[in-house]
């Protein structure tokens, strides 16, 4: 059990703060019981589970960029929760290895791409041109939203059709500019209409934003928060190091923007919006590397509460004609 609650702005009422704490304690209790039922005394990182090996996969976007990603297969078949993790500017997929492996230990199926111009995702098919994060135009970040993440989801859809995960339980995790990409792509995913032949999108059920910023690389958070589903329906967990005034201010600003249109349920288990102000100067994926912050466990508890505990059955999804 964690000793610290999901912190909130000091202006929030005592009643709502108590609800947040109750929600956290409930989620952690459920997560702890489910994860360690066989051996409640087992240390968190010594679970005796044989995990499928991680796989390096690659695929091309519509504009010919070869994306390289690491895929961590789930262990619960079509009940596996799929998670996309998006690194920050100048980062790469290795930044999320620890969190990805921890989520895989919970049974989730995780994919972590090198976004275009980063890591190994530098080749453009049919040309000798290479993309580099140091020199590529800002518009390439918009293509990360429009093309890169969509292609990653297509990979997960294939896994869904093979009954290896449930795409309707999709979670997206983003750090810093990766949080901007996560939120803007979530708005795109929820913009696809449902056709007579079935769903095309509306699959993202929860988003984890690590040290989110309001704008960067030509992307704006307000573009995402303007979408009704993002404002009202998608569960959001915001976390940052409170020691940096900029990240603290922008995270609270995002929280307030999302809070306006959300219902405030009496039942803590039904809450969909959380802000977690960790007492540290660390930001982004560096937060994940500090064991005392217990951020990996907190993210797992959030997914347990807002995705696993919800009734989201696996449904067949047709391949496009």
One Martini backbone bead per residue (centre of mass of N, CA, C, O) as a GRO file, in nm:
protein
  321
    1UNK     BB    1   0.097   0.035   0.022
    2UNK     BB    2   0.061   0.358  -0.009
    3UNK     BB    3   0.124   0.671   0.158
    4UNK     BB    4   0.053   0.846  -0.094
    5UNK     BB    5  -0.146   1.042  -0.255
    6UNK     BB    6  -0.318   1.185  -0.503
    7UNK     BB    7  -0.247   1.481  -0.577
    8UNK     BB    8  -0.355   1.826  -0.534
    9UNK     BB    9  -0.483   2.107  -0.543
   10UNK     BB   10  -0.526   2.323  -0.274
   11UNK     BB   11  -0.822   2.419  -0.379
   12UNK     BB   12  -0.936   2.170  -0.316
   13UNK     BB   13  -1.148   1.989  -0.159
   14UNK     BB   14  -1.175   1.768   0.096
   15UNK     BB   15  -1.378   1.579  -0.033
   16UNK     BB   16  -1.230   1.526  -0.304
   17UNK     BB   17  -0.965   1.433  -0.180
   18UNK     BB   18  -1.089   1.188  -0.040
   19UNK     BB   19  -1.176   1.047  -0.299
   20UNK     BB   20  -0.898   1.009  -0.418
   21UNK     BB   21  -0.782   0.840  -0.191
   22UNK     BB   22  -0.994   0.616  -0.205
   23UNK     BB   23  -0.935   0.536  -0.496
   24UNK     BB   24  -0.644   0.454  -0.457
   25UNK     BB   25  -0.679   0.240  -0.235
   26UNK     BB   26  -0.865   0.061  -0.402
   27UNK     BB   27  -0.680   0.008  -0.643
   28UNK     BB   28  -0.438  -0.107  -0.483
   29UNK     BB   29  -0.588  -0.341  -0.355
   30UNK     BB   30  -0.675  -0.482  -0.612
   31UNK     BB   31  -0.398  -0.504  -0.744
   32UNK     BB   32  -0.258  -0.664  -0.519
   33UNK     BB   33  -0.448  -0.909  -0.515
   34UNK     BB   34  -0.419  -0.988  -0.820
   35UNK     BB   35  -0.099  -1.002  -0.845
   36UNK     BB   36  -0.055  -1.163  -0.533
   37UNK     BB   37  -0.229  -1.424  -0.470
   38UNK     BB   38  -0.006  -1.652  -0.447
   39UNK     BB   39   0.206  -1.418  -0.304
   40UNK     BB   40   0.175  -1.158  -0.092
   41UNK     BB   41   0.500  -1.141  -0.006
   42UNK     BB   42   0.597  -1.066  -0.269
   43UNK     BB   43   0.795  -0.892  -0.439
   44UNK     BB   44   0.732  -0.690  -0.698
   45UNK     BB   45   1.015  -0.786  -0.873
   46UNK     BB   46   0.951  -1.129  -0.803
   47UNK     BB   47   0.771  -1.255  -1.004
   48UNK     BB   48   0.683  -1.594  -1.093
   49UNK     BB   49   0.707  -1.523  -1.432
   50UNK     BB   50   0.672  -1.630  -1.758
   51UNK     BB   51   0.776  -1.438  -2.017
   52UNK     BB   52   0.751  -1.323  -2.305
   53UNK     BB   53   0.941  -1.225  -2.539
   54UNK     BB   54   1.065  -0.974  -2.681
   55UNK     BB   55   0.994  -0.774  -2.982
   56UNK     BB   56   1.122  -0.678  -3.290
   57UNK     BB   57   0.954  -0.439  -3.488
   58UNK     BB   58   0.834  -0.354  -3.829
   59UNK     BB   59   0.699  -0.061  -4.012
   60UNK     BB   60   0.506   0.127  -4.240
   61UNK     BB   61   0.410   0.419  -4.331
   62UNK     BB   62   0.236   0.607  -4.559
   63UNK     BB   63   0.523   0.784  -4.600
   64UNK     BB   64   0.773   0.555  -4.555
   65UNK     BB   65   0.832   0.507  -4.259
   66UNK     BB   66   1.046   0.320  -4.060
   67UNK     BB   67   0.931   0.149  -3.789
   68UNK     BB   68   1.058   0.085  -3.462
   69UNK     BB   69   0.978  -0.179  -3.224
   70UNK     BB   70   0.867  -0.289  -2.904
   71UNK     BB   71   0.726  -0.607  -2.810
   72UNK     BB   72   0.501  -0.706  -2.536
   73UNK     BB   73   0.344  -0.968  -2.474
   74UNK     BB   74   0.076  -1.097  -2.359
   75UNK     BB   75  -0.096  -1.332  -2.100
   76UNK     BB   76  -0.442  -1.303  -2.161
   77UNK     BB   77  -0.506  -1.272  -2.435
   78UNK     BB   78  -0.815  -1.117  -2.502
   79UNK     BB   79  -0.759  -0.969  -2.204
   80UNK     BB   80  -0.548  -0.794  -2.297
   81UNK     BB   81  -0.388  -0.493  -2.248
   82UNK     BB   82  -0.323  -0.234  -2.456
   83UNK     BB   83  -0.001  -0.051  -2.494
   84UNK     BB   84   0.108   0.275  -2.566
   85UNK     BB   85   0.442   0.417  -2.591
   86UNK     BB   86   0.561   0.769  -2.567
   87UNK     BB   87   0.817   0.948  -2.623
   88UNK     BB   88   1.028   1.200  -2.621
   89UNK     BB   89   1.226   1.431  -2.710
   90UNK     BB   90   1.520   1.258  -2.784
   91UNK     BB   91   1.416   0.985  -2.755
   92UNK     BB   92   1.328   0.633  -2.680
   93UNK     BB   93   1.217   0.311  -2.624
   94UNK     BB   94   1.411   0.257  -2.375
   95UNK     BB   95   1.266   0.449  -2.166
   96UNK     BB   96   1.021   0.205  -2.129
   97UNK     BB   97   1.117  -0.075  -2.038
   98UNK     BB   98   1.039  -0.100  -1.739
   99UNK     BB   99   0.734  -0.043  -1.772
  100UNK     BB  100   0.674  -0.257  -1.985
  101UNK     BB  101   0.753  -0.500  -1.811
  102UNK     BB  102   0.558  -0.444  -1.579
  103UNK     BB  103   0.299  -0.464  -1.754
  104UNK     BB  104   0.349  -0.752  -1.850
  105UNK     BB  105   0.326  -0.877  -1.561
  106UNK     BB  106   0.002  -0.804  -1.574
  107UNK     BB  107  -0.067  -0.901  -1.898
  108UNK     BB  108   0.016  -0.692  -2.091
  109UNK     BB  109   0.028  -0.527  -2.412
  110UNK     BB  110   0.332  -0.384  -2.540
  111UNK     BB  111   0.417  -0.082  -2.728
  112UNK     BB  112   0.743   0.064  -2.840
  113UNK     BB  113   0.825   0.327  -3.026
  114UNK     BB  114   1.014   0.478  -3.261
  115UNK     BB  115   0.993   0.772  -3.353
  116UNK     BB  116   1.042   0.970  -3.588
  117UNK     BB  117   1.392   1.040  -3.578
  118UNK     BB  118   1.421   0.803  -3.369
  119UNK     BB  119   1.646   0.597  -3.319
  120UNK     BB  120   1.554   0.355  -3.573
  121UNK     BB  121   1.346   0.581  -3.709
  122UNK     BB  122   1.505   0.695  -4.018
  123UNK     BB  123   1.375   0.554  -4.259
  124UNK     BB  124   1.301   0.612  -4.609
  125UNK     BB  125   1.136   0.473  -4.841
  126UNK     BB  126   1.302   0.505  -5.160
  127UNK     BB  127   1.544   0.644  -5.006
  128UNK     BB  128   1.838   0.813  -4.864
  129UNK     BB  129   1.682   0.931  -4.651
  130UNK     BB  130   1.712   1.078  -4.319
  131UNK     BB  131   1.588   1.097  -4.003
  132UNK     BB  132   1.627   1.372  -3.760
  133UNK     BB  133   1.566   1.526  -3.464
  134UNK     BB  134   1.770   1.768  -3.513
  135UNK     BB  135   1.648   1.845  -3.836
  136UNK     BB  136   1.360   1.808  -3.851
  137UNK     BB  137   1.068   1.912  -3.911
  138UNK     BB  138   0.794   1.996  -3.726
  139UNK     BB  139   0.579   1.839  -3.901
  140UNK     BB  140   0.669   1.551  -3.805
  141UNK     BB  141   0.500   1.559  -3.541
  142UNK     BB  142   0.226   1.542  -3.680
  143UNK     BB  143   0.293   1.260  -3.809
  144UNK     BB  144   0.303   1.106  -3.550
  145UNK     BB  145   0.002   1.133  -3.502
  146UNK     BB  146  -0.123   1.054  -3.793
  147UNK     BB  147   0.088   0.791  -3.853
  148UNK     BB  148   0.245   0.640  -3.632
  149UNK     BB  149   0.020   0.559  -3.427
  150UNK     BB  150  -0.169   0.433  -3.634
  151UNK     BB  151   0.029   0.204  -3.712
  152UNK     BB  152   0.050   0.079  -3.434
  153UNK     BB  153  -0.248   0.008  -3.412
  154UNK     BB  154  -0.255  -0.189  -3.651
  155UNK     BB  155  -0.086  -0.399  -3.510
  156UNK     BB  156  -0.290  -0.444  -3.274
  157UNK     BB  157  -0.527  -0.533  -3.450
  158UNK     BB  158  -0.398  -0.797  -3.538
  159UNK     BB  159  -0.386  -0.910  -3.249
  160UNK     BB  160  -0.687  -0.902  -3.201
  161UNK     BB  161  -0.773  -1.094  -3.438
  162UNK     BB  162  -0.586  -1.321  -3.280
  163UNK     BB  163  -0.664  -1.306  -2.968
  164UNK     BB  164  -0.419  -1.128  -2.792
  165UNK     BB  165  -0.630  -0.886  -2.754
  166UNK     BB  166  -0.803  -0.570  -2.648
  167UNK     BB  167  -0.859  -0.281  -2.822
  168UNK     BB  168  -1.094  -0.159  -2.629
  169UNK     BB  169  -0.842  -0.124  -2.397
  170UNK     BB  170  -0.684   0.117  -2.472
  171UNK     BB  171  -0.357   0.249  -2.392
  172UNK     BB  172  -0.188   0.570  -2.335
  173UNK     BB  173   0.158   0.668  -2.315
  174UNK     BB  174   0.312   0.990  -2.220
  175UNK     BB  175   0.611   1.200  -2.258
  176UNK     BB  176   0.569   1.507  -2.283
  177UNK     BB  177   0.547   1.521  -2.607
  178UNK     BB  178   0.411   1.240  -2.587
  179UNK     BB  179   0.154   1.357  -2.453
  180UNK     BB  180   0.062   1.522  -2.694
  181UNK     BB  181   0.040   1.284  -2.888
  182UNK     BB  182  -0.159   1.116  -2.724
  183UNK     BB  183  -0.395   1.324  -2.716
  184UNK     BB  184  -0.423   1.386  -3.022
  185UNK     BB  185  -0.475   1.088  -3.104
  186UNK     BB  186  -0.723   1.039  -2.931
  187UNK     BB  187  -0.898   1.239  -3.088
  188UNK     BB  188  -0.880   1.082  -3.352
  189UNK     BB  189  -0.994   0.810  -3.251
  190UNK     BB  190  -1.276   0.962  -3.162
  191UNK     BB  191  -1.352   1.057  -3.473
  192UNK     BB  192  -1.442   0.787  -3.552
  193UNK     BB  193  -1.694   0.639  -3.690
  194UNK     BB  194  -1.961   0.430  -3.671
  195UNK     BB  195  -2.034   0.162  -3.859
  196UNK     BB  196  -2.219  -0.093  -3.985
  197UNK     BB  197  -1.942  -0.278  -3.974
  198UNK     BB  198  -1.816  -0.097  -3.743
  199UNK     BB  199  -1.544  -0.011  -3.589
  200UNK     BB  200  -1.257   0.233  -3.612
  201UNK     BB  201  -1.263   0.337  -3.310
  202UNK     BB  202  -1.286   0.427  -2.984
  203UNK     BB  203  -1.048   0.275  -2.789
  204UNK     BB  204  -0.959   0.479  -2.593
  205UNK     BB  205  -0.972   0.468  -2.225
  206UNK     BB  206  -0.665   0.554  -2.148
  207UNK     BB  207  -0.439   0.808  -2.001
  208UNK     BB  208  -0.085   0.872  -1.964
  209UNK     BB  209   0.073   1.168  -1.817
  210UNK     BB  210   0.413   1.266  -1.834
  211UNK     BB  211   0.492   1.567  -1.813
  212UNK     BB  212   0.305   1.771  -1.939
  213UNK     BB  213   0.241   1.991  -2.211
  214UNK     BB  214   0.086   2.249  -2.391
  215UNK     BB  215   0.347   2.297  -2.589
  216UNK     BB  216   0.507   2.150  -2.888
  217UNK     BB  217   0.616   2.107  -3.199
  218UNK     BB  218   0.320   2.232  -3.297
  219UNK     BB  219   0.171   2.131  -3.046
  220UNK     BB  220  -0.158   2.111  -2.877
  221UNK     BB  221  -0.365   2.054  -2.612
  222UNK     BB  222  -0.627   2.210  -2.707
  223UNK     BB  223  -0.690   2.022  -2.943
  224UNK     BB  224  -0.775   1.782  -2.760
  225UNK     BB  225  -0.969   1.927  -2.541
  226UNK     BB  226  -1.192   1.996  -2.764
  227UNK     BB  227  -1.276   1.710  -2.734
  228UNK     BB  228  -1.537   1.556  -2.587
  229UNK     BB  229  -1.412   1.276  -2.515
  230UNK     BB  230  -1.159   1.383  -2.374
  231UNK     BB  231  -1.312   1.556  -2.158
  232UNK     BB  232  -1.528   1.308  -2.056
  233UNK     BB  233  -1.435   0.983  -2.114
  234UNK     BB  234  -1.139   0.972  -2.081
  235UNK     BB  235  -0.908   0.846  -1.889
  236UNK     BB  236  -0.690   1.040  -1.656
  237UNK     BB  237  -0.330   1.050  -1.583
  238UNK     BB  238  -0.145   1.287  -1.397
  239UNK     BB  239   0.221   1.332  -1.391
  240UNK     BB  240   0.465   1.498  -1.172
  241UNK     BB  241   0.713   1.716  -1.077
  242UNK     BB  242   0.676   1.968  -0.832
  243UNK     BB  243   0.973   2.111  -0.855
  244UNK     BB  244   0.853   2.223  -1.132
  245UNK     BB  245   0.674   2.493  -1.217
  246UNK     BB  246   0.600   2.438  -1.512
  247UNK     BB  247   0.482   2.149  -1.487
  248UNK     BB  248   0.281   2.215  -1.266
  249UNK     BB  249   0.115   2.430  -1.414
  250UNK     BB  250   0.042   2.262  -1.676
  251UNK     BB  251  -0.096   2.028  -1.530
  252UNK     BB  252  -0.316   2.193  -1.386
  253UNK     BB  253  -0.435   2.312  -1.641
  254UNK     BB  254  -0.526   2.042  -1.760
  255UNK     BB  255  -0.702   1.948  -1.530
  256UNK     BB  256  -0.906   2.184  -1.545
  257UNK     BB  257  -0.996   2.137  -1.840
  258UNK     BB  258  -1.109   1.838  -1.773
  259UNK     BB  259  -1.299   1.898  -1.520
  260UNK     BB  260  -1.544   2.073  -1.615
  261UNK     BB  261  -1.704   1.814  -1.784
  262UNK     BB  262  -1.708   1.638  -1.526
  263UNK     BB  263  -1.811   1.416  -1.329
  264UNK     BB  264  -1.883   1.382  -0.962
  265UNK     BB  265  -1.862   1.111  -0.806
  266UNK     BB  266  -1.926   0.932  -0.512
  267UNK     BB  267  -1.772   0.704  -0.643
  268UNK     BB  268  -1.436   0.649  -0.661
  269UNK     BB  269  -1.440   0.420  -0.888
  270UNK     BB  270  -1.568   0.649  -1.107
  271UNK     BB  271  -1.325   0.794  -1.153
  272UNK     BB  272  -1.133   0.974  -1.439
  273UNK     BB  273  -0.953   1.195  -1.274
  274UNK     BB  274  -0.592   1.257  -1.228
  275UNK     BB  275  -0.349   1.397  -0.992
  276UNK     BB  276   0.022   1.365  -0.954
  277UNK     BB  277   0.234   1.514  -0.710
  278UNK     BB  278   0.562   1.478  -0.708
  279UNK     BB  279   0.843   1.505  -0.483
  280UNK     BB  280   1.025   1.638  -0.750
  281UNK     BB  281   1.249   1.720  -1.020
  282UNK     BB  282   1.159   1.510  -1.185
  283UNK     BB  283   1.100   1.403  -1.532
  284UNK     BB  284   0.942   1.204  -1.707
  285UNK     BB  285   1.109   0.903  -1.739
  286UNK     BB  286   1.274   0.959  -1.475
  287UNK     BB  287   1.044   0.879  -1.277
  288UNK     BB  288   1.063   0.564  -1.334
  289UNK     BB  289   1.369   0.535  -1.198
  290UNK     BB  290   1.226   0.594  -0.909
  291UNK     BB  291   1.128   0.383  -0.669
  292UNK     BB  292   1.003   0.579  -0.443
  293UNK     BB  293   0.756   0.671  -0.641
  294UNK     BB  294   0.587   0.427  -0.759
  295UNK     BB  295   0.481   0.463  -1.064
  296UNK     BB  296   0.428   0.187  -1.182
  297UNK     BB  297   0.210   0.107  -0.972
  298UNK     BB  298   0.018   0.346  -1.025
  299UNK     BB  299  -0.041   0.284  -1.319
  300UNK     BB  300  -0.153   0.000  -1.270
  301UNK     BB  301  -0.390   0.096  -1.088
  302UNK     BB  302  -0.530   0.272  -1.297
  303UNK     BB  303  -0.582   0.042  -1.503
  304UNK     BB  304  -0.744  -0.133  -1.317
  305UNK     BB  305  -0.976   0.070  -1.264
  306UNK     BB  306  -1.031   0.197  -1.580
  307UNK     BB  307  -1.025  -0.103  -1.731
  308UNK     BB  308  -1.040  -0.386  -1.597
  309UNK     BB  309  -1.305  -0.310  -1.416
  310UNK     BB  310  -1.440  -0.297  -1.680
  311UNK     BB  311  -1.693  -0.359  -1.926
  312UNK     BB  312  -1.484  -0.497  -2.197
  313UNK     BB  313  -1.545  -0.675  -2.448
  314UNK     BB  314  -1.467  -0.885  -2.686
  315UNK     BB  315  -1.453  -0.799  -3.041
  316UNK     BB  316  -1.495  -0.823  -3.354
  317UNK     BB  317  -1.263  -0.721  -3.622
  318UNK     BB  318  -1.252  -0.611  -3.925
  319UNK     BB  319  -1.107  -0.606  -4.213
  320UNK     BB  320  -1.021  -0.414  -4.450
  321UNK     BB  321  -1.104  -0.387  -4.797
   0.00000   0.00000   0.00000
